[in-house]
Amino acid sequence: MADHYGLDAKQLESQYKNHLSNYRYWDQLPHAEDWILFEKNMGAHVGLDETSLSRGELYTILINKEAKGKKGSIIAMIKGTDVQTVSAVLLQLSRRRRFQVREITLDMASNMHQIARICFPGAQQVVDRFHVQQLAFEAVQEMRINARWEAMDKENIEISHAKACGMQYKPLILENGDTKKQLLARSRYLLFKKETAWSSSQSKRAAILFREYPDIKKAYYLSMRLGLIYHQSTHADVALTKLARWYDEVDKSGFLSFGTVARTIQTHYLRIVAFFKNRATNAASESFNAKIKQFRAQLRGVRDVAFFLFRLSKIYA
């Protein structure tokens, strides 16, 4: 805007902040850096998540999902993720408003669960399906990374042995031109995708990877089957049955990382299965976090947190 009208950008920003915007008279300014609250934006379906504003400083954010990421989305933004700190602010919302909330989506963090239980006791908690699937993807990646470290160690030993024997080391080259170390490094992204989404080169690489590392193949299909439970199940009872079968497969596999995933799902199963009631996800919160990051990037960072939150609230609160 300053360039368009031939103005000094810093001076225009200063004028907007101090005179044009009424920022100095904002009713939330005294506590804005610690928390902002907009009770009028409360709805029946909300999302609870955390976001980073500046230098890794975390804020807990509560949004109204019915606003669809537009005006009226922000209900609260609170500095930190501590249960007592966040709950103390959210409990300032009237009891009537808090009991309006029928459903709250969140991740599997215990602090988010406690905040939701204290502040919105009448709401059904729903664990975001993408966080559950992410656990399985991370288990596959852990196996890939461990195999890569082993391949690197083996290669280093072979190089040392070749040097000791006065020979030139020649690594094993697979049919697609990768060494085993490269194969494992370059397979990262294809293990996040369905087979149908692989390119021709990824399909070729996957075939070689699964031939050389059958455990990674088994782990990959375990993670994909967990995703299919969400896609194919239409009722909580059906999902529970399929999850039980999936647990059996995990037990038979003997993979430690997947055992951790299964135990985590068992711990949170009531809130995970609640997804199948309305198929609610926390995608709205993730999308809103992306908007905050984009807004932060346009401003080239956050120097004044209170003023940043003021501008954010003008758009989304």
Rosetta blueprint (number, residue, H / E / L):
1 M L
2 A H
3 D H
4 H H
5 Y H
6 G L
7 L L
8 D L
9 A H
10 K H
11 Q H
12 L H
13 E H
14 S H
15 Q H
16 Y H
17 K H
18 N H
19 H H
20 L H
21 S L
22 N L
23 Y H
24 R H
25 Y H
26 W L
27 D L
28 Q L
29 L H
30 P H
31 H H
32 A L
33 E L
34 D L
35 W E
36 I E
37 L E
38 F L
39 E H
40 K H
41 N H
42 M L
43 G L
44 A L
45 H E
46 V E
47 G E
48 L E
49 D E
50 E E
51 T E
52 S E
53 L E
54 S E
55 R L
56 G L
57 E E
58 L E
59 Y E
60 T E
61 I E
62 L E
63 I E
64 N E
65 K H
66 E H
67 A H
68 K L
69 G L
70 K L
71 K L
72 G L
73 S L
74 I E
75 I E
76 A E
77 M E
78 I E
79 K E
80 G E
81 T L
82 D L
83 V H
84 Q H
85 T H
86 V H
87 S H
88 A H
89 V H
90 L H
91 L L
92 Q L
93 L L
94 S L
95 R H
96 R H
97 R H
98 R H
99 F L
100 Q L
101 V L
102 R L
103 E E
104 I E
105 T E
106 L E
107 D L
108 M L
109 A L
110 S H
111 N H
112 M H
113 H H
114 Q H
115 I H
116 A H
117 R H
118 I H
119 C H
120 F L
121 P L
122 G L
123 A L
124 Q E
125 Q E
126 V E
127 V E
128 D L
129 R H
130 F H
131 H H
132 V H
133 Q H
134 Q H
135 L H
136 A H
137 F H
138 E H
139 A H
140 V H
141 Q H
142 E H
143 M H
144 R H
145 I H
146 N H
147 A H
148 R H
149 W H
150 E H
151 A H
152 M H
153 D H
154 K H
155 E H
156 N H
157 I H
158 E H
159 I H
160 S H
161 H H
162 A H
163 K H
164 A H
165 C L
166 G L
167 M L
168 Q L
169 Y L
170 K L
171 P L
172 L L
173 I L
174 L L
175 E L
176 N L
177 G L
178 D L
179 T L
180 K H
181 K H
182 Q H
183 L H
184 L H
185 A H
186 R H
187 S L
188 R L
189 Y H
190 L H
191 L H
192 F H
193 K L
194 K L
195 E H
196 T H
197 A H
198 W L
199 S L
200 S H
201 S H
202 Q H
203 S H
204 K H
205 R H
206 A H
207 A H
208 I H
209 L H
210 F H
211 R H
212 E H
213 Y L
214 P H
215 D H
216 I H
217 K H
218 K H
219 A H
220 Y H
221 Y H
222 L H
223 S H
224 M H
225 R H
226 L H
227 G H
228 L H
229 I H
230 Y H
231 H H
232 Q H
233 S L
234 T L
235 H L
236 A H
237 D H
238 V H
239 A H
240 L H
241 T H
242 K H
243 L H
244 A H
245 R H
246 W H
247 Y H
248 D H
249 E H
250 V H
251 D H
252 K H
253 S H
254 G L
255 F L
256 L H
257 S H
258 F H
259 G H
260 T H
261 V H
262 A H
263 R H
264 T H
265 I H
266 Q H
267 T H
268 H L
269 Y H
270 L H
271 R H
272 I H
273 V H
274 A L
275 F H
276 F H
277 K H
278 N H
279 R L
280 A L
281 T L
282 N L
283 A H
284 A H
285 S H
286 E H
287 S H
288 F H
289 N H
290 A H
291 K H
292 I H
293 K H
294 Q H
295 F H
296 R H
297 A H
298 Q H
299 L L
300 R L
301 G L
302 V L
303 R L
304 D L
305 V H
306 A H
307 F H
308 F H
309 L H
310 F H
311 R H
312 L H
313 S H
314 K H
315 I H
316 Y H
317 A L
